[in-house]
Amino acid sequence: MGQKQSSSTSNKHTSSSRASAVFLVALPLLSWATTASAASTFEKPNGFGVKYRYWVEDARADPTVVASDLANMAASGASGVEFLLFQNYGKPTVEDPSQFNYGSANFNTLLDKTAQAAVANKLTVDLCAGPAQGAGIPAFNPDQEGFNTELAFGFTLLKADQGFDGPLPPPVIVSLQSFGVVSNSYNVTTSRLEGVILAELDHAANTSAADVSIVFSTVKDLTNNVSSGRLTIPAPTSNSVIIAFYSRRNGYQEAYGANNGSNPADVGTWASYTVDHFSPVGARIINDFNERHLFSPVPSAFRKAGSLIWQDSHEFRAQLHWTSNFSARFVQMHGYKPLIGMPAFYSRFEAGIGSVNFPPQLFRYSDDTVNARFSLDYQETLTAMYLDYITERRAGIEKLGFQHSMQPGYNFPLDASAAAALCGVPEIESLGVPTIEIAKQVAGGVHLGIKKIFSTELGAAELQAYGQFWSGIIQLANIQYAAGVNQVVLHGFPYSGLSAQTTWPGLTTFQYLFSEMHGPRTPAFSLYSPYLTVLARSNYVLQKGNTGKMDVAILRTQTDIDLVPAYNPTGYIPPPPFNSDVLRAAGFSFDYVSHFNFELPTSTVSNRRLSPTGPAYKVLILNFQPNVTVATAQRILQYGIAGLPIILVGNTPSDIPGYEVGSAKKSAVQAAMQKLVKLSNVKVVPDYSGVPAALQSLDVTPATAFHTPAPNTFSVRRTEHSGSETTDYYWLFNSGTTAVTMDVSFETAARNAKPFVMDVWSGAITPAAVFTRPAGNSVTINVSLNPGSTTVFAFTSSSTCEGASAASPVHLTSVSNATAVTANSKTIELRAAKSGDISVSVAGEASNRTIKAQFPMGAPTSAIVPTNWTLTLTTWAAPKDITGYASVIATHHPVQLSTLAAWASIPQFANTSSGVGLYETTFDWPASPADVGATLDATATTTGFTHVATVTLNDVVLPPVDPTTLLLDLPQTALRLGRNTLTIRVASTLLNALNQVDPNTILTFGKSRNEVLQQAVLAQPDQQTGLVGTVKITPYIRTLLVV
């Protein structure tokens, strides 16, 4: 798969013809899709919209097509674009990249044209600072300081009676792979000796095995015995091994160069190579290249549109990551030379990527505890040097006037929380970081680093290309939001112009392995904008204040996050680090924090809060933590002395995590912990069951106190101070599979704060109608959440919230047999599903009031089920000649339906695959909408609202239907007395149309859909399409209560 192949399929799309395909969609350019130059509100969150990751293969892209693509993005509601020169993601390209690669003159022209189009469409541009993942830049010779470096070794086995006199064993060089693709590495010849050891083999060692055990206590440093590359030693007393360790640049390639080779004087011919990510030198190489070849000076259009310069997830490889100054830094941090630990630094576990980058044999110590200690010291040092790289990258980018962004360190044995704290804008991804618990392992660094923005690359999912539903995208976003994310980048939007050796439906990145190919090539794209608005409103709320406010910090000292395997057919999810629901059930918000985060200048304690100007954690928990570094132990002791509540679960740390010569560090940890546990604000509990009592005794309460345990409900708090006004925003999400109804007490920064409800689906802000105030800084509201549902509350010291006036000082504290919404500052509307008595409790009144609810004479008292539907179907299918990209779009004669069935089951559309269906019906409403309201009830539908749909009542466009409730209020402004016309437009994905074409003939860069994903294609069956099930109009009684 990784080898360059010539396709037997001829494709007429060459560089000379690629300008001919432009996809245009007649979408209105909505005002809220613009950047923050326009006033931004919750209803119209200008500048807070999602971004698209935009894949352009190379600089052959036609600027007019790019401009069209950006116009379509803006029209769909996006506020920005992540621009990435794909270059086949590092794989062999089907066209010579010469003069069209990253950094070439043609690329600079394309970037300028892209920025001009972005300015015209009021979009921001985030530039990937290199091709593919942005981990490297074009270079003529990567065998030099600052490029990707690895530690390799060679070995010679010795018998007990066998001496050695000869040249050192050379390093074993292996092919480097990522996702099964072998890197076309530069021919590196230079190796630098790092050291030589002699070690005895364990008595049970099998010298033919992949892992050979050696005995740590027998290790001897032979480095000083080496002369001119030769070593002479007498025969050892036992079977032994000589291991020589070398550092070398491995020439890991990010993108191919010119087919005829590189010209040292011509950047346009150079391949791109990964830089050293563990040295400031590597950072300077990228910074200097971009400043010299792209931004000298910064083009005026990019100066206007440019926002972030970013780097994608780390997918470059090495036998063992290394850098030139590693040994010196290691000695500085750990007090001993790394040579004795080098055998233990290697591991066959390759986090997240599933690549094979190891020599045929590894030599590891027979004592796994020794291996673990050395490995932790290696990872600690590597993280520290990675932080140096980030610091230098960020400085170079900010010098140009842009913000730095990157996906920090996961996939590698690095502390991602430590890295996130130093990024300008940290970013994760829903594919590699798919759960709330895993994302929280990065969020601690985001919050302690006081980052306002926490981004996610959202929507990449295995085997869902052209088949992803928007209900799934919303769910993925909510999972990320619940961990603290507040900016969504949709994965992704492919260039829509013609590409070489590529057929309909157009450029499909990753050869159909991952979703999604957003854009007008899909039937649903014209209906996207309301759904992007929903995400923009969540972004808007979750970007309030300087960072998230949290309750609990849980120390997590492991490097890397708990990654889910890259290929995960079983759906494996690792257990959470804090493996109990005692915090979540009570409503506590929490993060996992790194000991590196404690070194931040803002990680101080004041007024019993850790980082009071940031997340303001109320308590620090050490979670079955057997060891910590001396610096960490001493810092935690300082926190305790300063008054921070601390809970130690399971045990008190009594050792350091790494290797030590002697015991001075271990003793220092023990001394600090002995002082810590004597403090009155520190509690030690044997297990998780003791945590609630410890929290109570320390007077630590959650900002969202759940009156009923709800372990699958997560809350996010943002606090904004604006002049003399203070507002707390709470975003809640039910991640479980059952509905939740409970009272929640919300902590407020302002005394007697006024509560408001914010609806992300409609954009409405209304004063809360029913609540209690148990204390001046607390408001209790009854919250109901369906599985997957969210709700947002604002609690403000102001009398208004974005124009919505607070309710009368007199409000309801309870209501039964009805729901209550605030109609205005003096009136509450009660909504009852049936006639009868409504009981309400008014704040300040001793007894309840009883209100009669009665359907007027002639009003509907039960649901109306329309049976007179007209369906007008517009089908999408592949063209006969699939070398063209335009789908065949045909609108068919309307058909009459009495029931809502799948398109394929309707005789006239038996062969229908994909498309857009317009359903129209009428119903009579014999009562005044002021007296009897109505709800569109789609809970009995199985498809239609799972992807995208728009609802119109009497020509009034309504908000989108929340797929977690499938209920939509029909407002008085739309509902009429008498005849009403209801239209529902639903769209399918393109998958069914795709499945109708032989997968062997569908190509991207010469590879067929079937060739790349033989089993996966079979795993993508047709989807049910259409509006299927029953749609009802359910009446309710409106009664006004003046308070």
Rosetta blueprint (number, residue, H / E / L):
1 M L
2 G L
3 Q L
4 K L
5 Q L
6 S L
7 S L
8 S L
9 T L
10 S L
11 N L
12 K L
13 H L
14 T L
15 S H
16 S H
17 S H
18 R L
19 A L
20 S L
21 A L
22 V L
23 F L
24 L L
25 V L
26 A L
27 L L
28 P L
29 L L
30 L L
31 S H
32 W H
33 A H
34 T L
35 T L
36 A L
37 S L
38 A L
39 A L
40 S L
41 T L
42 F L
43 E L
44 K L
45 P L
46 N L
47 G L
48 F L
49 G L
50 V L
51 K E
52 Y E
53 R E
54 Y E
55 W E
56 V E
57 E L
58 D L
59 A L
60 R L
61 A L
62 D L
63 P H
64 T H
65 V H
66 V H
67 A H
68 S H
69 D H
70 L H
71 A H
72 N H
73 M H
74 A H
75 A H
76 S L
77 G L
78 A L
79 S L
80 G E
81 V E
82 E E
83 F E
84 L E
85 L E
86 F L
87 Q H
88 N H
89 Y H
90 G H
91 K L
92 P L
93 T L
94 V L
95 E L
96 D L
97 P L
98 S L
99 Q L
100 F L
101 N L
102 Y L
103 G L
104 S L
105 A H
106 N H
107 F H
108 N H
109 T H
110 L H
111 L H
112 D H
113 K H
114 T H
115 A H
116 Q H
117 A H
118 A H
119 V H
120 A H
121 N L
122 K L
123 L L
124 T E
125 V E
126 D E
127 L E
128 C E
129 A L
130 G L
131 P L
132 A L
133 Q L
134 G L
135 A L
136 G E
137 I E
138 P E
139 A L
140 F L
141 N L
142 P L
143 D L
144 Q L
145 E L
146 G L
147 F E
148 N L
149 T E
150 E E
151 L E
152 A E
153 F E
154 G E
155 F E
156 T E
157 L E
158 L E
159 K L
160 A L
161 D L
162 Q L
163 G L
164 F E
165 D E
166 G E
167 P E
168 L L
169 P L
170 P L
171 P L
172 V L
173 I L
174 V L
175 S L
176 L L
177 Q E
178 S E
179 F L
180 G L
181 V E
182 V E
183 S L
184 N L
185 S L
186 Y L
187 N L
188 V L
189 T L
190 T L
191 S L
192 R E
193 L E
194 E E
195 G E
196 V E
197 I E
198 L E
199 A E
200 E E
201 L E
202 D L
203 H L
204 A L
205 A L
206 N L
207 T L
208 S L
209 A L
210 A L
211 D E
212 V E
213 S E
214 I E
215 V L
216 F H
217 S H
218 T H
219 V L
220 K E
221 D E
222 L L
223 T H
224 N H
225 N H
226 V L
227 S E
228 S L
229 G L
230 R E
231 L E
232 T E
233 I E
234 P L
235 A L
236 P L
237 T L
238 S L
239 N L
240 S E
241 V E
242 I E
243 I E
244 A E
245 F E
246 Y E
247 S E
248 R E
249 R E
250 N L
251 G L
252 Y L
253 Q E
254 E E
255 A E
256 Y L
257 G L
258 A L
259 N L
260 N L
261 G L
262 S L
263 N E
264 P L
265 A L
266 D E
267 V H
268 G H
269 T H
270 W L
271 A L
272 S E
273 Y E
274 T E
275 V E
276 D L
277 H L
278 F L
279 S L
280 P H
281 V H
282 G H
283 A H
284 R H
285 I H
286 I H
287 N H
288 D H
289 F H
290 N H
291 E H
292 R H
293 H H
294 L L
295 F L
296 S L
297 P L
298 V L
299 P L
300 S H
301 A H
302 F H
303 R H
304 K H
305 A H
306 G E
307 S E
308 L E
309 I E
310 W E
311 Q E
312 D L
313 S L
314 H L
315 E L
316 F L
317 R L
318 A L
319 Q L
320 L L
321 H E
322 W E
323 T L
324 S L
325 N L
326 F H
327 S H
328 A H
329 R H
330 F H
331 V H
332 Q H
333 M H
334 H H
335 G L
336 Y L
337 K L
338 P H
339 L H
340 I H
341 G H
342 M H
343 P H
344 A H
345 F H
346 Y L
347 S L
348 R L
349 F L
350 E L
351 A L
352 G L
353 I L
354 G L
355 S L
356 V L
357 N L
358 F L
359 P L
360 P L
361 Q L
362 L E
363 F E
364 R E
365 Y E
366 S L
367 D L
368 D H
369 T H
370 V H
371 N H
372 A H
373 R H
374 F H
375 S H
376 L H
377 D H
378 Y H
379 Q H
380 E H
381 T H
382 L H
383 T H
384 A H
385 M H
386 Y H
387 L H
388 D H
389 Y H
390 I H
391 T H
392 E H
393 R H
394 R H
395 A H
396 G H
397 I H
398 E H
399 K H
400 L L
401 G L
402 F L
403 Q E
404 H E
405 S E
406 M E
407 Q L
408 P L
409 G L
410 Y L
411 N L
412 F L
413 P L
414 L L
415 D L
416 A H
417 S H
418 A H
419 A H
420 A H
421 A L
422 L L
423 C L
424 G L
425 V E
426 P E
427 E E
428 I E
429 E E
430 S L
431 L L
432 G L
433 V L
434 P L
435 T L
436 I H
437 E H
438 I H
439 A H
440 K H
441 Q H
442 V H
443 A H
444 G H
445 G H
446 V H
447 H H
448 L H
449 G L
450 I L
451 K L
452 K L
453 I L
454 F L
455 S E
456 T E
457 E E
458 L E
459 G L
460 A L
461 A L
462 E E
463 L L
464 Q L
465 A L
466 Y L
467 G L
468 Q L
469 F L
470 W H
471 S H
472 G H
473 I H
474 I H
475 Q H
476 L H
477 A H
478 N H
479 I H
480 Q H
481 Y H
482 A H
483 A L
484 G L
485 V L
486 N L
487 Q E
488 V E
489 V E
490 L E
491 H E
492 G E
493 F E
494 P E
495 Y L
496 S L
497 G L
498 L L
499 S L
500 A L
501 Q L
502 T L
503 T L
504 W L
505 P L
506 G L
507 L L
508 T L
509 T H
510 F H
511 Q H
512 Y H
513 L L
514 F E
515 S L
516 E L
517 M L
518 H L
519 G L
520 P L
521 R L
522 T L
523 P L
524 A L
525 F H
526 S H
527 L H
528 Y L
529 S H
530 P H
531 Y H
532 L H
533 T H
534 V H
535 L H
536 A H
537 R H
538 S H
539 N H
540 Y H
541 V H
542 L H
543 Q L
544 K L
545 G L
546 N L
547 T L
548 G E
549 K E
550 M L
551 D L
552 V E
553 A E
554 I E
555 L E
556 R L
557 T L
558 Q L
559 T L
560 D L
561 I L
562 D L
563 L L
564 V L
565 P L
566 A L
567 Y L
568 N L
569 P L
570 T L
571 G L
572 Y L
573 I L
574 P L
575 P L
576 P L
577 P L
578 F L
579 N L
580 S L
581 D L
582 V H
583 L H
584 R H
585 A H
586 A H
587 G L
588 F L
589 S L
590 F E
591 D E
592 Y E
593 V E
594 S L
595 H H
596 F H
597 N H
598 F H
599 E H
600 L L
601 P L
602 T L
603 S L
604 T L
605 V E
606 S E
607 N L
608 R L
609 R E
610 L E
611 S L
612 P L
613 T L
614 G L
615 P L
616 A L
617 Y E
618 K L
619 V E
620 L E
621 I E
622 L E
623 N E
624 F L
625 Q L
626 P L
627 N E
628 V L
629 T L
630 V H
631 A H
632 T H
633 A H
634 Q H
635 R H
636 I H
637 L H
638 Q H
639 Y H
640 G H
641 I H
642 A L
643 G L
644 L L
645 P L
646 I E
647 I E
648 L E
649 V E
650 G L
651 N L
652 T L
653 P L
654 S L
655 D E
656 I L
657 P L
658 G L
659 Y L
660 E L
661 V L
662 G L
663 S L
664 A H
665 K H
666 K H
667 S H
668 A H
669 V H
670 Q H
671 A H
672 A H
673 M H
674 Q H
675 K H
676 L H
677 V L
678 K L
679 L L
680 S L
681 N L
682 V E
683 K E
684 V E
685 V E
686 P L
687 D L
688 Y H
689 S H
690 G H
691 V H
692 P H
693 A H
694 A H
695 L H
696 Q H
697 S H
698 L L
699 D L
700 V L
701 T L
702 P L
703 A L
704 T E
705 A E
706 F E
707 H L
708 T L
709 P L
710 A L
711 P L
712 N L
713 T E
714 F E
715 S E
716 V E
717 R E
718 R E
719 T E
720 E E
721 H E
722 S E
723 G L
724 S L
725 E E
726 T E
727 T E
728 D E
729 Y E
730 Y E
731 W E
732 L E
733 F E
734 N E
735 S L
736 G L
737 T L
738 T L
739 A L
740 V E
741 T E
742 M E
743 D E
744 V E
745 S E
746 F E
747 E E
748 T L
749 A L
750 A L
751 R L
752 N L
753 A L
754 K E
755 P E
756 F E
757 V E
758 M E
759 D L
760 V L
761 W L
762 S L
763 G L
764 A L
765 I E
766 T E
767 P E
768 A L
769 A L
770 V E
771 F L
772 T E
773 R E
774 P E
775 A E
776 G L
777 N L
778 S E
779 V E
780 T E
781 I E
782 N E
783 V E
784 S E
785 L E
786 N L
787 P L
788 G L
789 S L
790 T E
791 T E
792 V E
793 F E
794 A E
795 F E
796 T E
797 S L
798 S L
799 S L
800 T E
801 C E
802 E L
803 G L
804 A E
805 S E
806 A L
807 A L
808 S L
809 P L
810 V L
811 H L
812 L E
813 T E
814 S E
815 V E
816 S E
817 N L
818 A L
819 T E
820 A E
821 V E
822 T E
823 A L
824 N L
825 S L
826 K L
827 T E
828 I E
829 E E
830 L E
831 R E
832 A E
833 A L
834 K L
835 S L
836 G E
837 D E
838 I E
839 S E
840 V E
841 S E
842 V E
843 A L
844 G L
845 E L
846 A L
847 S L
848 N L
849 R E
850 T E
851 I E
852 K E
853 A E
854 Q L
855 F L
856 P L
857 M L
858 G L
859 A L
860 P L
861 T L
862 S L
863 A L
864 I E
865 V L
866 P L
867 T L
868 N L
869 W E
870 T E
871 L E
872 T E
873 L E
874 T E
875 T E
876 W E
877 A E
878 A L
879 P L
880 K L
881 D L
882 I L
883 T L
884 G L
885 Y L
886 A L
887 S L
888 V E
889 I E
890 A E
891 T E
892 H L
893 H L
894 P L
895 V E
896 Q E
897 L E
898 S L
899 T L
900 L E
901 A L
902 A L
903 W H
904 A H
905 S H
906 I L
907 P H
908 Q H
909 F H
910 A L
911 N L
912 T L
913 S L
914 S E
915 G E
916 V E
917 G E
918 L E
919 Y E
920 E E
921 T E
922 T E
923 F E
924 D E
925 W E
926 P L
927 A L
928 S L
929 P L
930 A L
931 D L
932 V E
933 G E
934 A E
935 T E
936 L E
937 D E
938 A E
939 T E
940 A E
941 T E
942 T E
943 T E
944 G L
945 F L
946 T L
947 H L
948 V E
949 A E
950 T E
951 V E
952 T E
953 L E
954 N L
955 D L
956 V E
957 V E
958 L L
959 P L
960 P L
961 V L
962 D L
963 P L
964 T L
965 T L
966 L L
967 L E
968 L E
969 D E
970 L E
971 P L
972 Q L
973 T L
974 A L
975 L L
976 R L
977 L L
978 G E
979 R E
980 N E
981 T E
982 L E
983 T E
984 I E
985 R E
986 V E
987 A E
988 S L
989 T L
990 L L
991 L H
992 N H
993 A H
994 L H
995 N H
996 Q L
997 V L
998 D L
999 P L
1000 N L
1001 T L
1002 I L
1003 L E
1004 T E
1005 F L
1006 G L
1007 K E
1008 S E
1009 R H
1010 N H
1011 E H
1012 V H
1013 L L
1014 Q H
1015 Q H
1016 A H
1017 V H
1018 L H
1019 A L
1020 Q L
1021 P L
1022 D L
1023 Q L
1024 Q L
1025 T L
1026 G L
1027 L L
1028 V E
1029 G E
1030 T E
1031 V E
1032 K E
1033 I E
1034 T E
1035 P E
1036 Y E
1037 I E
1038 R E
1039 T E
1040 L E
1041 L E
1042 V E
1043 V L
